[in-house]
Amino acid sequence: MGKRILIVEDEVVSAMTLEKTLTEMGYIVIGSVTTGEEAVEWAAKESPDIIAMDIRLAGKMDGIEAARRIREISEAQILFMTGYDDSETRRRALALKPLGLMDKPITGRGFEKYT
């Protein structure tokens, strides 16, 4: 059985493309949400194995803060995705010891590298 993945991405087209790619690779996409707040709620109730988390999100909470809160309630591994390359963002993300930090655009091959 494939790993259960929650996608957290506020760009709808990117989320749909990633979901299609992951499903074709044998992963089970349990949902796709657009805000950090939704990600925390989903992680609490659905117990994903992996959360593919964009760093910049709609809503009040960025992906790094959402991941920090998820870590308090879940064993899910976090795989950050970002289109930004500033050192402070990377430092904050890597401080949470994620499964990985992927640069956008995401490809199936890139995802396999971390899972």
Secondary structure, DSSP 8 states (H G I E B T S, - for coil): ---EEEEE-S-HHHHHHHHHHHHHTT-EEEEEESBHHHHHHHHHHH--SEEEEESS-BSSS-HHHHHHHHHTT---EEEEEES---HHHHHHHHTT--SEEEESS--HHHHHHH-
